[in-house]
Amino acid sequence: MARRSNGLLIKQAGSALNQMKMEAAQELGIAIPQDGYYGNMVSRETGALGGYITKKLVQQAEQSLAGTTGGTAGTGRF
């Protein structure tokens, strides 16, 4: 059986991901618990936050692959 891990593959990325999470939460109007316990948050908020972060990470990867730093990369048009 495969072992699962939710840990970071690159430990140095932790602070950048945390900063991205805080910015995403602010943009979505979601309050991040100060104690770090997400058990009292509704699934809709945590799902929206995770989806938004994933969207941003995919957008950054697409821009990196395309060799751009901004703009409308990833529009699906060729």
N, C-alpha and C positions, 0 to 999 in steps of 0.2 A: 504494500500500500504506500502511496506517495505521501510524503510528509509536507504539510502546508505550513507556510510561514507568512505572516503579515508584516514582518519586519522590513526595514529598508534594505535594499540591495546596495545602495551607496550611502553610507552613514553621514557623509558630509552634506547630503541633500536635505537632511532633517529640518534645519532652520529655514531653508528656502520654502519647503513644503508647508511648514507651519505658518510662515508669512503669507503664502498663497491662500491658505485656509482662512486666515483672519480677514484678508482682503475680500475674499469671496463671500464670507459671512456678512461683512459690512455692506457689500453691494446688494446682497439679497435681503438685507434687513433681519438677519438671524443672529440672535444673541448666543455667543459661545459661553458655556458655563466656565466660570473662573476656576473651579476646582478640577476641571478636566473630565468630569463624569457626565457622559452623554445619555445616561439611562433615563433621565427625566425629559428628554427632548422627544418630540413626536417624530414618527418615521418619515413623514412628509418633509420636515425640515432637514433631517440628516440626509435623506435621499436627494433632495434638491441641492444641498451643499456638495455632496459627492459627485453628482452629475455635472454640476457647474465646473468643479475642479477638473474632472475628467475631460470635459469639453475644452477647457483652457489648455490642458496638457497636450491633448491631441492637436490643437491649433498650433502650439509652439513646436511640436515635432514636425508637423507639415511644413511650417515656415522654415525650420532648420533643414529639412530635406530639399526644399525648393531653393534654398540659399537666400532667403529673404529675411528681413528683420521686422517687417510689419506689413500692413496693407490687408488685402483680402485673400490671402492664400487659403486654400482649402474650400473654395466655393463650389468645387465639383465640376468646373468648366474647363475644357481642354482647348 
